[in-house]
Amino acid sequence: MIDATKLIGRHKYAALKKYDFEKMSTMEMVEFRKTFKISVSEAIKKIEEFENSTSFSGPNVQAIKEYSRKLNRIGVVKEMKITKETLWVAFLRNFKLLEKKDFVKTEDILANLAPLFYYFTDDFSNFEKCKRLSNLSVPSFDKGILIIGDFGNGKSSTMKVFEKCVRNTPKYFKGYSANDVVLDFEGCSEPKDKTHLIKKMSTGKLYFDDIKSERKANNYGKSEIFREILENRYNNKALTFITCNYKKGYEGNLETALKEFGEKYGDRVNDRIYEMFNVIEFKGKSFRK
């Protein structure tokens, strides 16, 4: 016989049931423990005890399950605050998951990562002091992130890891390859499909990988679709993250890399780059090797 005095209540049961424990990341487990003051394994046990109790039967079962489903549908999920500790644990875990190897610290890599860690943990005082954060753009958390560096020094890998790290948090962003967006545009058979794709890419918190390297889209005429996307995102005040390389032949020249936006997408985009982005310069060799 289960001791009824030790059972959780219906409201707490419903709150616990909305979590998918099997798919939880390490960071989510840490935040879950902070929120409920119990571990995931303890939560699972309490759920099972409540469902097996004599008081939890018949209509009560359906009522609680329906309440739990409603909570999930309307998105009543406690926003998880990202801390440096939880983000670091998540970064190491997801780096290994994506790169199939352990993360190796070097002075250059840690300097590259520092502004991103401070950005995603809302630590502005340390963020603005980072040596890889360029003073060409005034630092602000109202802006997105533009990472510029050499070929293969971990820009794309880093952002893919962070995308996975901040999933299910208010910091979440969705990533796309610039070339894949071009391919999707070329695959549109109707004008309305093109319009829908451009609109989709012009709103929300998005990350575009390898900007400036994409070719012109060819769909009944060639066009630089990212000129329109970036202008729209500026007008929509949509938070944007970008990775790109230095201009070919001008490696290490940050100002020339930024001016290349104007050369490819026009002066309007070039002028707005500084309003849209915190500029971060990645240096050193790739940590993917």
C-alpha positions as a Python dict, from the first residue, in 0.01 Angstrom:
ca = {
    (1, 'M'): (0, 0, 0),
    (2, 'I'): (132, 343, -99),
    (3, 'D'): (146, 602, 176),
    (4, 'A'): (-98, 869, 52),
    (5, 'T'): (68, 1136, 267),
    (6, 'K'): (381, 1108, 50),
    (7, 'L'): (203, 1142, -283),
    (8, 'I'): (240, 1454, -494),
    (9, 'G'): (-74, 1658, -562),
    (10, 'R'): (-265, 1671, -888),
    (11, 'H'): (-126, 2009, -992),
    (12, 'K'): (233, 1902, -937),
    (13, 'Y'): (162, 1574, -1115),
    (14, 'A'): (32, 1765, -1418),
    (15, 'A'): (335, 1995, -1413),
    (16, 'L'): (577, 1700, -1403),
    (17, 'K'): (392, 1508, -1675),
    (18, 'K'): (454, 1774, -1936),
    (19, 'Y'): (828, 1693, -1939),
    (20, 'D'): (976, 1437, -2178),
    (21, 'F'): (1242, 1298, -1944),
    (22, 'E'): (1396, 1066, -2204),
    (23, 'K'): (1487, 1358, -2433),
    (24, 'M'): (1615, 1593, -2163),
    (25, 'S'): (1961, 1740, -2208),
    (26, 'T'): (2204, 1769, -1917),
    (27, 'M'): (2132, 2140, -1885),
    (28, 'E'): (1757, 2074, -1879),
    (29, 'M'): (1801, 1815, -1605),
    (30, 'V'): (1998, 2065, -1395),
    (31, 'E'): (1731, 2331, -1442),
    (32, 'F'): (1455, 2077, -1369),
    (33, 'R'): (1616, 1992, -1034),
    (34, 'K'): (1643, 2362, -948),
    (35, 'T'): (1276, 2415, -1032),
    (36, 'F'): (1122, 2112, -861),
    (37, 'K'): (1389, 2038, -596),
    (38, 'I'): (1397, 1675, -705),
    (39, 'S'): (1597, 1479, -960),
    (40, 'V'): (1449, 1337, -1281),
    (41, 'S'): (1461, 982, -1140),
    (42, 'E'): (1277, 1097, -826),
    (43, 'A'): (1017, 1273, -1041),
    (44, 'I'): (954, 958, -1246),
    (45, 'K'): (909, 757, -926),
    (46, 'K'): (662, 1011, -782),
    (47, 'I'): (462, 1010, -1106),
    (48, 'E'): (442, 631, -1100),
    (49, 'E'): (338, 626, -733),
    (50, 'F'): (65, 883, -798),
    (51, 'E'): (-70, 692, -1097),
    (52, 'N'): (-67, 365, -901),
    (53, 'S'): (-240, 508, -598),
    (54, 'T'): (-598, 396, -523),
    (55, 'S'): (-717, 757, -531),
    (56, 'F'): (-591, 796, -888),
    (57, 'S'): (-831, 593, -1098),
    (58, 'G'): (-1126, 608, -1335),
    (59, 'P'): (-1236, 961, -1429),
    (60, 'N'): (-951, 1110, -1226),
    (61, 'V'): (-694, 955, -1462),
    (62, 'Q'): (-853, 1107, -1771),
    (63, 'A'): (-903, 1444, -1605),
    (64, 'I'): (-538, 1472, -1504),
    (65, 'K'): (-410, 1353, -1842),
    (66, 'E'): (-635, 1600, -2022),
    (67, 'Y'): (-512, 1881, -1795),
    (68, 'S'): (-154, 1783, -1874),
    (69, 'R'): (-226, 1786, -2249),
    (70, 'K'): (-379, 2132, -2222),
    (71, 'L'): (-70, 2260, -2043),
    (72, 'N'): (147, 2132, -2327),
    (73, 'R'): (-76, 2279, -2597),
    (74, 'I'): (-80, 2630, -2455),
    (75, 'G'): (292, 2620, -2381),
    (76, 'V'): (282, 2669, -2005),
    (77, 'V'): (648, 2591, -1952),
    (78, 'K'): (864, 2762, -1695),
    (79, 'E'): (1133, 2965, -1873),
    (80, 'M'): (1473, 2827, -1782),
    (81, 'K'): (1743, 3078, -1701),
    (82, 'I'): (2074, 2987, -1860),
    (83, 'T'): (2373, 3007, -1627),
    (84, 'K'): (2741, 2985, -1714),
    (85, 'E'): (2761, 2652, -1535),
    (86, 'T'): (2466, 2489, -1712),
    (87, 'L'): (2569, 2632, -2050),
    (88, 'W'): (2924, 2501, -2011),
    (89, 'V'): (2798, 2152, -1924),
    (90, 'A'): (2561, 2161, -2222),
    (91, 'F'): (2834, 2292, -2452),
    (92, 'L'): (3078, 2010, -2365),
    (93, 'R'): (2807, 1749, -2402),
    (94, 'N'): (2671, 1878, -2733),
    (95, 'F'): (3016, 1942, -2876),
    (96, 'K'): (3103, 1577, -2823),
    (97, 'L'): (2766, 1471, -2963),
    (98, 'L'): (2806, 1675, -3283),
    (99, 'E'): (3182, 1655, -3336),
    (100, 'K'): (3226, 1294, -3217),
    (101, 'K'): (3520, 1392, -2997),
    (102, 'D'): (3594, 1571, -2671),
    (103, 'F'): (3634, 1947, -2665),
    (104, 'V'): (3997, 2056, -2633),
    (105, 'K'): (4069, 2394, -2473),
    (106, 'T'): (4319, 2634, -2624),
    (107, 'E'): (4373, 3001, -2551),
    (108, 'D'): (4240, 3102, -2894),
    (109, 'I'): (3931, 2884, -2877),
    (110, 'L'): (3835, 3002, -2528),
    (111, 'A'): (3880, 3365, -2640),
    (112, 'N'): (3653, 3296, -2938),
    (113, 'L'): (3386, 3136, -2720),
    (114, 'A'): (3390, 3393, -2438),
    (115, 'P'): (3166, 3659, -2600),
    (116, 'L'): (2913, 3394, -2700),
    (117, 'F'): (2893, 3252, -2348),
    (118, 'Y'): (2844, 3601, -2202),
    (119, 'Y'): (2589, 3687, -2472),
    (120, 'F'): (2371, 3382, -2411),
    (121, 'T'): (2391, 3422, -2031),
    (122, 'D'): (2306, 3797, -2042),
    (123, 'D'): (2635, 3899, -1879),
    (124, 'F'): (2684, 4233, -2051),
    (125, 'S'): (2959, 4367, -1823),
    (126, 'N'): (3189, 4081, -1923),
    (127, 'F'): (3059, 4063, -2279),
    (128, 'E'): (3169, 4415, -2370),
    (129, 'K'): (3518, 4346, -2232),
    (130, 'C'): (3585, 4045, -2456),
    (131, 'K'): (3894, 4091, -2672),
    (132, 'R'): (3734, 3913, -2970),
    (133, 'L'): (3437, 4152, -2968),
    (134, 'S'): (3509, 4422, -3227),
    (135, 'N'): (3465, 4790, -3144),
    (136, 'L'): (3355, 4854, -3504),
    (137, 'S'): (3000, 4798, -3377),
    (138, 'V'): (2866, 4926, -3044),
    (139, 'P'): (2799, 4622, -2818),
    (140, 'S'): (2432, 4562, -2738),
    (141, 'F'): (2215, 4267, -2643),
    (142, 'D'): (1946, 4414, -2868),
    (143, 'K'): (2168, 4313, -3161),
    (144, 'G'): (2244, 3972, -3306),
    (145, 'I'): (2586, 3816, -3360),
    (146, 'L'): (2809, 3831, -3669),
    (147, 'I'): (3111, 3599, -3650),
    (148, 'I'): (3392, 3652, -3900),
    (149, 'G'): (3705, 3438, -3933),
    (150, 'D'): (3923, 3217, -4151),
    (151, 'F'): (3801, 2906, -4329),
    (152, 'G'): (3753, 2610, -4098),
    (153, 'N'): (3833, 2767, -3761),
    (154, 'G'): (3515, 2651, -3593),
    (155, 'K'): (3263, 2930, -3659),
    (156, 'S'): (2990, 2706, -3799),
    (157, 'S'): (3062, 2421, -3556),
    (158, 'T'): (3040, 2656, -3260),
    (159, 'M'): (2705, 2803, -3361),
    (160, 'K'): (2560, 2458, -3429),
    (161, 'V'): (2662, 2353, -3078),
    (162, 'F'): (2509, 2667, -2924),
    (163, 'E'): (2190, 2613, -3124),
    (164, 'K'): (2155, 2274, -2959),
    (165, 'C'): (2257, 2406, -2617),
    (166, 'V'): (1986, 2675, -2598),
    (167, 'R'): (1706, 2458, -2730),
    (168, 'N'): (1391, 2483, -2515),
    (169, 'T'): (1509, 2811, -2363),
    (170, 'P'): (1414, 3172, -2445),
    (171, 'K'): (1750, 3204, -2626),
    (172, 'Y'): (1669, 2942, -2887),
    (173, 'F'): (1740, 3018, -3253),
    (174, 'K'): (1699, 2814, -3570),
    (175, 'G'): (1993, 2765, -3805),
    (176, 'Y'): (2007, 2749, -4185),
    (177, 'S'): (2287, 2720, -4439),
    (178, 'A'): (2283, 3019, -4675),
    (179, 'N'): (2332, 2787, -4971),
    (180, 'D'): (2042, 2566, -4860),
    (181, 'V'): (1814, 2872, -4851),
    (182, 'V'): (1917, 2949, -5212),
    (183, 'L'): (1841, 2589, -5314),
    (184, 'D'): (1500, 2605, -5145),
    (185, 'F'): (1423, 2929, -5331),
    (186, 'E'): (1523, 2774, -5663),
    (187, 'G'): (1293, 2483, -5589),
    (188, 'C'): (987, 2709, -5559),
    (189, 'S'): (754, 2650, -5853),
    (190, 'E'): (506, 2929, -5782),
    (191, 'P'): (555, 3300, -5703),
    (192, 'K'): (356, 3254, -5382),
    (193, 'D'): (603, 2985, -5270),
    (194, 'K'): (894, 3225, -5319),
    (195, 'T'): (709, 3492, -5123),
    (196, 'H'): (637, 3246, -4842),
    (197, 'L'): (1003, 3137, -4821),
    (198, 'I'): (1134, 3495, -4810),
    (199, 'K'): (877, 3581, -4542),
    (200, 'K'): (977, 3274, -4339),
    (201, 'M'): (1343, 3376, -4355),
    (202, 'S'): (1262, 3738, -4265),
    (203, 'T'): (1112, 3680, -3921),
    (204, 'G'): (1199, 3497, -3600),
    (205, 'K'): (1534, 3437, -3434),
    (206, 'L'): (1746, 3278, -3709),
    (207, 'Y'): (2108, 3186, -3778),
    (208, 'F'): (2251, 3186, -4132),
    (209, 'D'): (2572, 2993, -4188),
    (210, 'D'): (2836, 3090, -4443),
    (211, 'I'): (2676, 3413, -4564),
    (212, 'K'): (2843, 3584, -4864),
    (213, 'S'): (2956, 3249, -5005),
    (214, 'E'): (2616, 3159, -5152),
    (215, 'R'): (2562, 3196, -5524),
    (216, 'K'): (2287, 3405, -5678),
    (217, 'A'): (1950, 3229, -5677),
    (218, 'N'): (1840, 3131, -6029),
    (219, 'N'): (1463, 3104, -6061),
    (220, 'Y'): (1333, 3284, -6371),
    (221, 'G'): (1612, 3538, -6330),
    (222, 'K'): (1911, 3563, -6099),
    (223, 'S'): (1886, 3747, -5768),
    (224, 'E'): (2068, 3798, -5439),
    (225, 'I'): (1787, 3679, -5216),
    (226, 'F'): (1980, 3758, -4897),
    (227, 'R'): (1973, 4126, -4990),
    (228, 'E'): (1596, 4115, -4944),
    (229, 'I'): (1611, 3883, -4643),
    (230, 'L'): (1862, 4098, -4453),
    (231, 'E'): (1674, 4420, -4536),
    (232, 'N'): (1348, 4262, -4421),
    (233, 'R'): (1503, 4134, -4101),
    (234, 'Y'): (1636, 4481, -4026),
    (235, 'N'): (1291, 4634, -4082),
    (236, 'N'): (1128, 4360, -3872),
    (237, 'K'): (1384, 4409, -3593),
    (238, 'A'): (1441, 4033, -3607),
    (239, 'L'): (1740, 3905, -3411),
    (240, 'T'): (1990, 3750, -3653),
    (241, 'F'): (2304, 3540, -3618),
    (242, 'I'): (2554, 3504, -3903),
    (243, 'T'): (2887, 3335, -3969),
    (244, 'C'): (3107, 3429, -4264),
    (245, 'N'): (3469, 3426, -4382),
    (246, 'Y'): (3707, 3710, -4450),
    (247, 'K'): (3705, 3845, -4804),
    (248, 'K'): (3924, 3624, -5022),
    (249, 'G'): (4271, 3773, -5048),
    (250, 'Y'): (4214, 3992, -4742),
    (251, 'E'): (4234, 3730, -4467),
    (252, 'G'): (4259, 3888, -4122),
    (253, 'N'): (4112, 4219, -4242),
    (254, 'L'): (3788, 4265, -4050),
    (255, 'E'): (3688, 4598, -4205),
    (256, 'T'): (3723, 4463, -4558),
    (257, 'A'): (3514, 4160, -4464),
    (258, 'L'): (3237, 4391, -4345),
    (259, 'K'): (3256, 4613, -4655),
    (260, 'E'): (3207, 4301, -4866),
    (261, 'F'): (2845, 4294, -4746),
    (262, 'G'): (2791, 4618, -4934),
    (263, 'E'): (2967, 4486, -5243),
    (264, 'K'): (2743, 4178, -5253),
    (265, 'Y'): (2412, 4301, -5114),
    (266, 'G'): (2424, 4679, -5162),
    (267, 'D'): (2494, 4989, -4954),
    (268, 'R'): (2166, 4968, -4760),
    (269, 'V'): (2261, 4630, -4615),
    (270, 'N'): (2617, 4747, -4551),
    (271, 'D'): (2498, 5048, -4348),
    (272, 'R'): (2265, 4833, -4140),
    (273, 'I'): (2521, 4566, -4051),
    (274, 'Y'): (2650, 4779, -3764),
    (275, 'E'): (2299, 4834, -3627),
    (276, 'M'): (2205, 4467, -3652),
    (277, 'F'): (2512, 4290, -3518),
    (278, 'N'): (2772, 4259, -3249),
    (279, 'V'): (3082, 4171, -3452),
    (280, 'I'): (3301, 3887, -3321),
    (281, 'E'): (3630, 3785, -3481),
    (282, 'F'): (3731, 3418, -3457),
    (283, 'K'): (4105, 3356, -3461),
    (284, 'G'): (4329, 3052, -3447),
    (285, 'K'): (4316, 2705, -3596),
    (286, 'S'): (4006, 2491, -3622),
    (287, 'F'): (3916, 2274, -3322),
    (288, 'R'): (3746, 2029, -3555),
    (289, 'K'): (4075, 1862, -3643),
}
